[in-house]
Each structure stands twice: as structure tokens, then as C-alpha cells.
Amino acid sequence: MKNKVQRLLSRCLQRRNIAICCVILLALSLLPLFVLSFYNHPCSDDYNYGLYASQALREGGSLPAVLSAAAKKTAETFQNWQGTFSAVFLMALHPAVFGEEFYAFTAFFTIGSLLFATFFFLKNLCMKVLHMPLADYVIVASALSFFSVQFAPSAFEGFFWFNGAVFYTFFHAVMLCLFAFLLKIFLAPTKKRAIPEAVAAALLAFYIGGGNYPTALLTFVTLLLATAWAFWKKLPLYKRVSFSVSLGLELASFAASMLAPGNAVRQSYFSTKPGAIESIILALGSAVRFITKHSAVPFLLALLLLVPLFLRCGAKLAFRFPLPLLAPAASVCILGILMTPPIYAMSNTGAARMDDLYYFAYLMLAAANVFYFCGWFAHRFSWKKALSPSSAPVFVLGVGLMFCASLVCMANLSSVSCVSALLSLKNGEAQTYHTQIKAQLNQLQDPSVSDVLLEPVTARPPLLYPSGVPSLTKDPENSVNQRVATYYGKNSVRIRTQEKAG
């Protein structure tokens, strides 16, 4: 009987079957988020950055006119606020510019780009470099994608708010794609095979340099190390040239972004800030605290589930995985690189959308650390008996049940993205929010009304309109009111004062 149970478990828990289940579970966990996205609407800086493009479209402008308007906003921001031209141009073209209903595609774009980049990068790393089987790669990519989306510190700012999400989540995705192309260049057997990858890498590197500073800085450091390594190892000339071109283009756009006149304007709002060395030290401390805070039990159990895959893969590699303690030290330094720019500029690690950025990097680094330790262990100790064909399924089943229990028993289960989305849909909060916003839009889009009096929005789904987002008020001089009024071409916008009962 015992042997029959073990054989049944072995058949059911084959890696191929587990991989299929992981993909299905990932897809199911995304479904509530994509349904919720159809109730999404622009807010906050969306109105500011999308102003010129929306005006051009309302005036009957063609696509070139809309793109010109976005370029105008980019140039204006470059002079008056910040130099991140690649990001600002995209912010100026948020989906609602082309029609309010198109804003629903924000989450599809941001989540989709993150998932694509994660799978694309890990395919090249896991399968091409580490020689993992397809099933193992799918399991790893699905697990990291699940936690990236469902446990993001701020799913609103990371996925549903276009202005914030495209600035950080999307550029993180672009960076992963760049890293994938760098791996392709490294593995390319001939110059001809490397040309498409080199062109793609160069274009992505230039684009990243004009994006958010944490991602641009980490990309620069990575390209610098990759180029130095290529010359040190005396790789073929076409590979050294490819890395060098990407590095040069990224540095050129990054420098242009940093030297923009608008940065001085924005920096004037921060009276005190640490120096460069102090910023680096503070960033390293912040990285350690961030790792401690986000090492949640469900993720640690998920990493434990990956140990058998990592042991098998690590044991097959010729690389001996020396000095394993350097892996966590390097990880802290990488997170520190991401955190240094905001600390240097603002004396803190930034808004919640920046926490998303750090979290995405943390997930990758945590998995890389476990893999490195597994590789080190596999080359030095006998582990095959502990994970024999009969015992491995029991291990997977046991840890898998613990993982499910840890999710169900979470104290803040409603903070998980898909759970929050389901609750907002189930209790009707998302639908009420959508209805109230649509009622406001009917007045804001009415050309016969120039001074608009609106009913307040009382429903605030956490993933669409959390309490921290500034709202329209009864004061038409409020900055939010003025942004909305300017965006829709009104003289003034204000909220109706609610009379108190009694």
C-alpha cells in the first residue's frame, strides 16, 4: 500500500505536471486583477502628464500631432522638473489620452510587460546558461511571477496607476529584457547571430538611461561590469564591441537625464540631503531592512520548494560555486544600488512604487542566492539519497501543503493583490467607484458646462483608488481640482459640499 501511494505521488508530482499546475495557478491568480482593471480610471499625475496629448486629440489632431504634444510635455518637464525623458514621453501618452475607456488596459500593459520580461529573462538564464529542463524553468518563472504580482508592496502604484507603474514596473521589465539580450550576445556562436541581439540591447540600454534613476544606475553598473568582464576574458571582438556600445549609449542617455536643468528645480524642494558616501551607507542599511521585512513565510516556503530543482541543476554544472557568503553580500549591494539615488536626492527610499521596484529585484536575488547555496552544497555533500525518487514527492507535497496553509493563515491576506481585487468586485466597491467616476465624467466632458460641480467619489477600492491618493475637494484652487479642470478644459472644478445630518 505504501509503495502504491509513493508511486501515485511520483506520477502526480512529476515536474512536468507541477509546471502545468504552476502556470494554471498563475493565470487564475491574475484573472481577478484583469477583471478589476475594467473599472480603472486615471488619477493624480495622469492629468498633468497627459494634458498636451489629450488636448491635441480633442482638437482633432492626428497621431503625429499627439506624439508632438507628448514630445512637448517631455521637453517642458526636462527643463522644469526632471530629466527622465524616456519615461515622461510614455507618461504623456497614457491610455486615457485616447479615450477614458482605454485606461482599463493599464494593468494589462504593466502586468503583461512584467510577466513577459520575467519569463524571457529567466528562459535565457535558466535554460540557456544553467541548462535547466523546460519544466524546471517554468516552475521557477511562474513562482517568481506570482510573488511579483500578488505580493507587490503597492499593486495600485505598481500596476493600476499608469504614471507610477510605467515609471518603475515597466522600466524594470525593460531592464530584464536588456539582461536577456546580453546573455544572448554572450552565448551567440557567430557575429551574424549576435547582430540582432546587439542592436536590441543597444536600443534598450539607451531607453533605460532616460528612465528612473535607480533602474538606470543598476543597468549602468551591470553593463560596466559585463563590459569589463568581456575584455578581461578576451571574448571575441564582436561581443566586446556589443557590450561597449550598449554601455556607451546607456551612459549617454543617463548623463543627459542627470544633467537636465529640471533636476535642479525639483531638487530645490529638498533643503537637506546626505552626501554621496553617506547615501551609499544608508542605502546598504535600508537594503538589509528591506530584505528582513519582505522575507515572508510564503515566499520562503516557495524557495524551499525550489531547492530540489536547484540541487539537481547546480550539481550538473562545472562551476564550483565558491565563497557562498559573497552571494548575499552582493545581493545587498545590488539593492543598495537601487536605493542610493532616492536617498541621495530625497533622504529616503521613495514612494510605494519604488518599493515595488526593490521588491521585484529582491525576489530575483533571493532565488539566485538559494540557487547559489544549492550549487555550493551539491558539489560538496552527498544529497541524492535525501532527495531520492521516493522521498522527493513527499518533500514537495509536505512543503506545498505548508505553503498553502501559510497563505490561508496570513494576517493580512486581503493585501494579496488577487484577494484585494476579489473583495472589491464581490462587495461592489469597484462597480460603485466606476459608476461614480462615470457620473463625474459626464459633466467634465459636457462642453456646455465651464464651472463644474461634482458629486464626491465615496467608493475607494484599494487597487484602483486607495485612501492615500489626493482627491477632488470643494476648493477649486486645490491642485488636484486645477489639474482636472485644465485637463478637461474647464474654468473650475469642485466637489459638492455634503450637508451634515441634523
Summary of the structure (lengths in Angstrom):
residues: 502
radius of gyration: 24.8
end to end distance: 74.1
largest distance: 82.3
contacts: 1655
relative contact order: 0.11
helix: 73%
strand: 2%
